Amino acid sequence: QVQMVESGGGLVQPGGSLRLSCVASGVIFSIDAMVWYRQAPGKQRELVARITNGGRTTYIDSVKGRFTISRDNAKNTVYLQMNSLKPEDTAVYYCNSELNLPNDSWGQGTQVTVSS
């Protein structure tokens, strides 16, 4: 059974930083690309960042230069370091494995709120 457990969210002031973590189980982590999505109130879930099994990364334009995705295959964990946070980054953040996306199965997510 595939399971994603996200953590690390919270309330932070604009310009602040957070580091999200996601532990994956039920997937062959070392061979799968991992992704971070986010969903803001009233909006569709959007892809934020992706990392291949080889460490190649891609980002949406709005977070380039501020967010960094990384992974630790030994721990089945993917991270999202978020710096220079803006109010528009406020959302629930979810991770997933790329192979699991067609199943539309998600974890509980972690809430990130950027506000003064």
BELURSUL-V507269 format. One record per backbone hydrogen bond with DSSP energy under -1.0 kcal/mol. CO is the residue of the C=O (numbers start at 0). NH is the residue of the N-H. If there is no record, write none. Layout:
co=[CO | CO]
nh=[NH | NH]
This chain:
co=[2 | 4 | 6 | 9 | 11 | 12 | 15 | 17 | 19 | 20 | 21 | 22 | 24 | 26 | 27 | 32 | 33 | 34 | 35 | 35 | 36 | 37 | 38 | 39 | 45 | 47 | 48 | 49 | 50 | 51 | 55 | 57 | 59 | 62 | 62 | 65 | 67 | 69 | 71 | 71 | 75 | 76 | 77 | 78 | 79 | 80 | 81 | 84 | 85 | 86 | 90 | 91 | 92 | 93 | 95 | 99 | 100 | 109 | 111 | 112]
nh=[24 | 22 | 20 | 112 | 114 | 15 | 84 | 81 | 79 | 6 | 77 | 4 | 2 | 28 | 30 | 97 | 50 | 95 | 47 | 48 | 93 | 45 | 91 | 42 | 37 | 59 | 35 | 57 | 33 | 54 | 51 | 49 | 62 | 65 | 66 | 82 | 80 | 78 | 74 | 76 | 23 | 71 | 21 | 69 | 19 | 67 | 17 | 14 | 88 | 89 | 111 | 38 | 109 | 36 | 34 | 102 | 103 | 92 | 90 | 11]
